[in-house]
Amino acid sequence: MSELLLMCIIGGHRAAIPAIRVQSVIEIEEITPIPGVPSFILGLTALRSQALTVIDCSAALGFESCGDITERRAAVVDVEGHLYALLVDEAYDVGEARSEPVNVPGGFGPGWQAAARGMVETDGGPAVLIDVEVLVKGRVAQAA
C-alpha cells in the first residue's frame, strides 16, 4: 500500500487521514455554535464563503474535548457533498502508508475501534488510519 496520508495527532495518538480525502488544511479562527447538536460538533466556520461543520475529533473519539482552538488545524473533507473541518491536535506532515491496514490493537478504546480502517506503518511509525465517513456521521461517538 502506498497511499498518501495526512499525518496528525488526535487525542495524543498518531493518526492518519487519507490525503485524497483532504481538500486543504486550515487554521480555525472563529466557530459559530449550533444549538442542539452532539457535543463533538463544535459549530460552523467559513472557508472562502463556504460553511464548514467543525468536528472535534478528540471528542468524537471519546477523549476530552480539544478545548482551546487557537492555532489548531483542521483537515477539510467532503462527505456526501458537505464540507467538514476535522479539528486535530496537530497536523504535521504528509507521508505514505508503508503497509496494508491491520487491526487496531486493544487499549485504544471503542472510539478508535469504530473510527479506524486499521493501523498502518509509516516512515514516522505506526498510525491509526481514520475512516472519515464514520467519524463525520457520529457513529464513533455512539460507540464510545
C-alpha positions as CSV (number, residue, x, y, z in Angstrom):
1,M,0.0,0.0,0.0
2,S,1.4,3.4,-0.9
3,E,-1.5,5.7,-0.1
4,L,-0.6,9.3,0.8
5,L,-1.7,10.3,4.2
6,L,-2.1,13.5,6.2
7,M,-0.2,12.7,9.4
8,C,-1.8,14.2,12.6
9,I,-2.2,13.8,16.3
10,I,-5.6,13.2,17.8
11,G,-6.2,12.6,21.5
12,G,-2.4,12.2,21.9
13,H,-2.2,9.4,19.3
14,R,-0.6,9.3,15.9
15,A,-3.4,9.2,13.3
16,A,-3.6,9.4,9.5
17,I,-6.3,10.8,7.2
18,P,-6.2,9.6,3.5
19,A,-4.7,12.6,1.7
20,I,-7.0,12.0,-1.3
21,R,-9.9,13.0,1.0
22,V,-8.3,16.2,2.3
23,Q,-9.1,19.3,0.3
24,S,-7.0,21.6,2.5
25,V,-5.6,22.1,5.9
26,I,-6.7,25.3,7.6
27,E,-6.4,27.1,10.9
28,I,-9.7,27.6,12.6
29,E,-10.2,31.1,13.8
30,E,-13.9,31.5,14.7
31,I,-16.7,29.0,15.2
32,T,-20.4,29.8,15.4
33,P,-22.1,27.3,17.8
34,I,-25.1,25.3,16.6
35,P,-27.7,24.6,19.3
36,G,-28.9,21.0,19.8
37,V,-26.1,19.2,18.1
38,P,-23.9,16.4,19.6
39,S,-21.0,17.7,21.7
40,F,-18.4,16.6,19.2
41,I,-19.8,19.1,16.7
42,L,-18.3,22.5,17.7
43,G,-20.3,24.5,15.2
44,L,-19.8,26.2,11.8
45,T,-16.8,28.1,10.4
46,A,-16.3,29.5,6.9
47,L,-13.7,28.9,4.2
48,R,-13.8,31.0,1.1
49,S,-17.5,31.8,1.7
50,Q,-18.4,28.1,2.2
51,A,-19.8,26.9,5.5
52,L,-17.9,24.1,7.2
53,T,-19.2,21.9,10.1
54,V,-16.4,21.7,12.6
55,I,-15.9,18.3,14.2
56,D,-13.8,17.9,17.3
57,C,-12.0,14.7,16.5
58,S,-10.8,14.2,20.1
59,A,-14.3,14.4,21.5
60,A,-15.8,12.3,18.7
61,L,-13.3,9.5,19.6
62,G,-14.3,9.6,23.3
63,F,-11.3,11.7,24.6
64,E,-11.5,15.0,26.4
65,S,-12.5,17.9,24.1
66,C,-9.6,19.6,22.5
67,G,-10.7,22.8,24.3
68,D,-8.9,26.0,23.0
69,I,-8.9,26.1,19.2
70,T,-6.4,28.9,18.8
71,E,-3.6,27.8,16.5
72,R,-5.3,24.4,15.9
73,R,-5.5,23.0,12.4
74,A,-8.3,21.2,10.7
75,A,-8.4,18.9,7.7
76,V,-11.2,20.0,5.3
77,V,-13.0,16.9,3.9
78,D,-16.1,16.4,1.7
79,V,-18.6,13.8,2.8
80,E,-21.6,13.3,0.5
81,G,-21.4,16.9,-0.8
82,H,-21.0,18.6,2.6
83,L,-17.7,20.1,3.9
84,Y,-16.4,19.3,7.3
85,A,-13.4,20.6,9.2
86,L,-11.9,17.8,11.2
87,L,-10.1,19.6,14.1
88,V,-7.0,17.7,15.2
89,D,-4.4,18.3,17.9
90,E,-1.7,18.7,15.3
91,A,-1.3,18.2,11.6
92,Y,2.4,17.9,10.9
93,D,3.2,16.0,7.7
94,V,2.1,14.2,4.6
95,G,3.6,10.7,4.3
96,E,3.0,7.3,2.8
97,A,1.4,4.2,4.2
98,R,4.1,1.5,4.1
99,S,1.8,-1.4,4.9
100,E,-1.7,-2.6,4.5
101,P,-4.0,-1.7,7.4
102,V,-4.1,-4.2,10.2
103,N,-6.4,-4.4,13.2
104,V,-6.0,-1.7,15.8
105,P,-4.6,-3.3,19.0
106,G,-6.7,-3.2,22.2
107,G,-6.2,-0.4,24.6
108,F,-7.0,2.4,22.2
109,G,-10.7,2.5,23.2
110,P,-14.0,2.0,21.5
111,G,-13.9,5.3,19.7
112,W,-10.7,4.3,17.9
113,Q,-12.0,0.9,17.2
114,A,-15.1,2.4,15.5
115,A,-13.3,5.1,13.5
116,A,-10.3,3.2,12.3
117,R,-9.8,1.5,9.0
118,G,-6.9,-0.1,10.7
119,M,-3.3,0.7,11.7
120,V,-0.7,1.3,9.1
121,E,3.1,1.6,9.2
122,T,4.5,5.0,8.1
123,D,8.0,6.4,7.9
124,G,7.3,8.0,11.3
125,G,6.0,4.8,12.9
126,P,2.5,3.2,13.2
127,A,-0.6,5.4,12.8
128,V,-4.3,4.8,13.1
129,L,-5.9,5.2,9.7
130,I,-9.1,7.2,10.1
131,D,-12.4,6.3,8.4
132,V,-13.6,9.8,7.5
133,E,-17.3,8.9,6.9
134,V,-17.6,7.1,10.3
135,L,-16.0,10.0,12.1
136,V,-18.2,12.6,10.5
137,K,-21.5,10.7,10.8
138,G,-21.1,10.3,14.5
139,R,-21.1,6.6,14.7
140,V,-17.8,6.9,16.7
141,A,-19.4,9.0,19.4
142,Q,-22.2,6.4,19.7
143,A,-19.6,3.6,20.1
144,A,-17.6,5.5,22.7
